[in-house]
Amino acid sequence: MISCDNGFQEALGLVSDASVSATRFCAVTGYIEVFQGTASPQVLQFLGVGSAISGREVLVRHPDSERGAVRFLSLDGPPLPLDREGAQAWDHGGIFDVNIRAFDDLDAVHAAFGAQGFQCPAPVTDWDFGALAVREVVERDADGICVAAMQRVYPPLEGYAGIGGATSWIFNSTQIVPDFEAARHLFVDALGWLPVQETQGYAAAQDGANCMGFPPGLAPKIPMKIGIYHPHGRMEGSVEVIAFDCGGRDFRGVPRPGRGWAGLRFAVTDIDAIAARMAGEGCTLSQPVSLEWRPHGLMRALACMTPWGARFEFFQAA
């Protein structure tokens, strides 16, 4: 069952070959395929690629969770350019990554990503914040599909009872923004979402270790603000924004969609209320349209491009 008004339901990845990407992703995560088929002209037009182009989509998810899924979409013809082509992790614009948890062995998950052609900008990084310790690695493939995998060291991880396998469902998405306060305003003041976590500091501790690929000699000197937001203050389909004060490149205005993370999809109960809240906040809104969100059924759909170039799609049951 779709979880409404509770964060994003799935992440949309635009890739060269949906079937190949789904197979590789499932080989790493243990996810299962739940739907595949030809992408409808209405969906492609909604995405902005035109109804005359044909494509194929494959939806995969954790076998123990219906949410936190990944939908891979490929278009016939030559592959589109990368969405964040040439971007470093600290460059702002678009959707940077999605997050999964490694339950027991991050090194094994990292090796599995590598075996499927993913690369990382830095080795597995150990973060110790005193009351919290985690390990993290960022993986990215040739289509720009970027995944941050993390393992809790202590305290024990909670909230995943009944979720088996080596990894969790997709629980968070990170976006690098040029203006932290403006992004926070959109989520908290306009949409009414709650902060899950808000911190500020530097891109690394004094040892310089970090998973984003910053030079270790510079990372401890780069100011950073992080905020994670969700309609109910939970890290379940939450959106994370990070602002690095290091003068990164600007990828907000590149032509979209491109290969990589093309959008986050939210199931909601009132699209008109969402549109009213986001209007006038620097977002570009589509007109609501009717389309089939397979396999979930007929929906009213609204697309929003945030000021930092991340696409959010909202679906309401028709």
N, C-alpha and C positions, 0 to 999 in steps of 0.2 A: 504494500500500500504506500502511496506517495505521502510524504510528510509535508503538510502545508504550513506556510508561514513559519518555517523552522530552518532557515538557511538554504543553501543550494542543494538540489537533488542530484545533479550530475554536472560534470565538466565536459565541454565539447572540444575535441581536438581535431583540427583539420590537418590531414596527413596525405602522403603520396598514395598509400594503399591501405584502406581501412582494415581489410582482412589480415594483412601482414602485421600491421601495428597491433591489432587486437591479439593476435596469436603471441606476439612477443611479450606484450604487457601481461597477458595471462600466465605465460611461462614463468615470469618473475614473481607475480603476486599471488598466484593461485586463484585469480578471479575466473568466473565462468561467463560464457556468452549467453545472453538472454533474448537477444533480438538481432536479426540482420535483414537487410533488404535494400531495395532501391529507394533513395531519398526522393520524397515527393517534390514536384515543382513548387508547391506552396512553401515548403520548408526552405528550399534553395533561394526562392525569391525573398523570403523573410530574412535570410542570412545576408542577402545583398549580392549574390553571384548571378542572379538572373534565372528565370524559369526555363530558359532554353537549354541550359546546361544540365546534364544528368550526373548523378553521383550515387555512391553507395555508403551506407552507414552500418556500423556494428556497435551494439551496446553491450558492455561487460560490467560486471559488478562482483563484489565479494559474495560468496555462496551463502553467507549467513546474514546478509544485510541487503535490503532493497534500495537503500539510499547510498550516497557516496559513490555513484557509478561513473563510468567514463564512456562517452559516446565518440567513436572514431568515425570521421566523415572524409571520404575522398571523392574528388571530382574527376570526371573523364577528361582526357586531354592532358596537356603539359602541366606539371605541378605548379601551383602558385608559389610566389616568392615566400620566404620566411617572414613571419610577422615582426620579429625582433632581430632581423638579420644583422650580424656583427655586434650585437649588444653584449655588454658585460652585465654581470648580475646587479650592479649598482645603477645601471642606466634605467631611467624611468619611462613609463608608457606601456600600455597593454597589460597582459596577465603573465606574470613571471613563472609561477609554478602551482602545483597542487601538492598536498602533503599526505603521506601515509605513515603509519606506525609499524615498525618492526617489533614484534612482540618479544622475541627471544635472542635473535642473532643478527644484528645489523650487518656484520661482516659477510654473512652468507647472502643476505639480500643484496648487498652491494656487489658481490661477485656475480650474482644472478643477473643484475642489470648490465654489468660489463659483458657477460656472455651473450647478451641480446643486443649489443652494439651501443649501449649508452656510455657516455663519458662524464667525468666529474671535474669541476674546476679546482678542486682541492681534496686532499685526503679526508677520510672519516675524521670528524672533529669531536673532541670531548669538551662539553661545556659543564662547568661546575659553578652553580650560583649559590652555593651554601645549602639552602633548604631544598634545592632541586638540582639534579644532575641528569644530563641527557647526552646522547651521542647522535650526530647528524651528518648526512652526506647529501649532496645535491647531484642528481643524475639528469643528463639531457641527451636526446638522440638527434639524428640528422634532420628530423622534421620539426625540431624545436619543442618537442614534448618534454617538459622539464618537471621532475618529481623530486621533492625533498623527502627523504626517508629518515625517520628518527626513532630512537629507542630510549625509553625511560630507564635510567639506572636506579634512581631513588627519588622520592618515595615510590612505593608500588603504584603502577598505573591502574586507574579505576575507570569504570564506564564502558567496559568492553566485555561484560559477561555474556557468554554464549557466542562470542566471535572467535572462531578457530582459525587455524592456518598460521602462516608465517607473518602475514601483514594484515593491517586493518583496512576498512573502507576509507575512501577519500574523505577527510574530515575538515580540511582547511585549504584556502587558496591564498597565495601571497602576491601582492602587487606593489611595485616600486613606484612611489609618487613623488612629484616635485614639491608639493605643498602639503605637509602633514595636517595642518589645522583645517585646510579646506576639505580634505578627504574625511577627517573626523567629523566635520560639520555635516557632510552629506549623510553619513551613517547615523550619527547620534541625534542631530537636531532636525534633519529633514525626514529621515526614515523612522526615527524613534528607536533605533537599535540600541542595545546595551553593550558597554565595553566588557569583553572577556578578560583582557589584559592590556595595560598601557605602560610602557617603559621608555626610558631614554638613557643613553649612555654612549658607548663607542662600539665600533664594528668588531672589536676583539678586545680581550684582556691584554695584559702587558706582554704575554708571551707571543701575541700576534696570531695565534691559531684561529682560523675561521673557515667556514665551509663555503663561502661565497667567492673565493678566489682573490681576495684583496692581498696585496703584498704584505707579509707579516710585519715588515718594518714600518708600514704606514697605517695598518688597520687600527692599532690602539689610539691613533690620533684623529680618526674620522668620526665625528658626531653622528649619532643615529637615534631616530625615534621610531617606535613600533607601537601599533595599535591593532587589536583583534576585536572584531565586532560581529554580533549575531542578534537576531530579533529578540532572543530571550537570554542573552549573555552566556551561551554555551558554545563550546568548541565542537560543534556538530554542523558542518556546512557553513562555517564561519569564513569571514573575509579578513585578511590581514594586510595592513598597509605599512610600508617601511619607507622612511625618508632618510637618505644618506646625504650628509652635507659635504659632498666632494666634487660637485660640478659635473655630474654624469651627463651622457648624451641624452637627447630628447627624442623618444620614439612615440610620442603621443599622436602625432599627425600622420603617421605612415599610412598608405592605403590598406584598408582592411575589408574583408578578411584576408589573412595570409596563413601559411602553415605554422602550426603551433597551437597554443590554447586560444581558441576563437571565442569562447564565452563560458559563462556559468549560467545554469538553468535553475530557476526557482519556481516551485509550486506555491501559488498564493490563492487566497480566497477573494481578493478584491483588487483587480488590476487597475480600475479607475482610481482607487485611493493611492496606489503606488505611483501612478502617473501624476496625480495632483501633488504628491509630496516631492517628486523629483523635478517637476517643472520649475524653471527659474533658478535652478541650482548649477547651471553650467553644463547640464547633461543634454545630449541629443536624443530625443524620443521618437520612436516610430509611431504610426497610427496602429491601434489594436487591429489584429487580423484573426481570421478563423483558420485553423489548420489542425492536422492530426499529429499529436506528439506520440509517436508509436514507441512502445505498445500501450501507452496510457490512455489513448482515446482522443476525442475531439476537444480542442481547447480554444479559448481566446488567448492571443499571445501579444506581448508588448516587448520591444527591444529598447534598451537604454545604453548609450555609450557615455561612460563617465568622463569627467574632464581630463582624466589621465589616460583615456583610451582603452579602458576595460569594458567589454560588452557583457551586460547582464540581460538575460531573457526571463520574462515572467509569464507563467502559464496559469490560467484559471479554467477549471472545468466548465465546458459549455452547457 
